[in-house]
Amino acid sequence: MPQGFVRRCHGDLHLRNVCLLDGRPTLFDCIEFSNQVACIDVLYDLAFLLMDLLHRELGVHAHVVYNEYVTATGDLDGLALLPLFLSERAAVRARTSATAARLQSDPADQAALGEVAREYLDLALSLIEPAPAQLVASVVSVAPASPRSPDTSRPRSARRRERSCSAATSCVSRCSASGCWTDSTRRATRRG
């Protein structure tokens, strides 16, 4: 993205402002009244949609949307900001829901919106909760002296398990190191 990541965006990108038009997701109701409000980090704008998907327990969809964003932009540096952006968007939704609850005349509507506000606040807090320290172990396999002479001192199934375990550990280590699989993201996708 040659113009950087801060630019005029939708500004209010959540699921209620997305519709299917001719089978394609179409955004509407963007912020038009203020360039100051709508000129934000692209990932902060996207975080509203991602948070909304997480709140509705659509974590797989949130991951697909985020992966498409990274594929299109190459913005891996924004990953470190994502928990903060998600949490802030959930806090905004908690505030607007609490405000809407206070404006209701029907006690049942007040209670329902108050509960929604609490859910969003819980989500906001969980998204910035530090992940516990984890120990990542890796299996190091030693290649045989010659590629033509396989290591026959161990059964073939043991050698196959070792290669699979080593590959899986490497993948998990890479994802954990990049932050794409954080505990807070897992928690948010398993809310309920």
Secondary structure, DSSP 8 states (H G I E B T S, - for coil): -TT-SEEE--S--SGGGEEEETTEEEE-----S-HHHHEEEHHHHHHHHHHHHHHTT-HHHHHHHHHHHHHHH---GGGGGHHHHHHHHHHHHHHHHHHHHHT-SSHHHHHHHHHHHHHHHHHHHHHHS---------------SSTTS---SS-HHHHHHHHHHHHHHHHHHHHHHHTTT-HHHHHHHT--
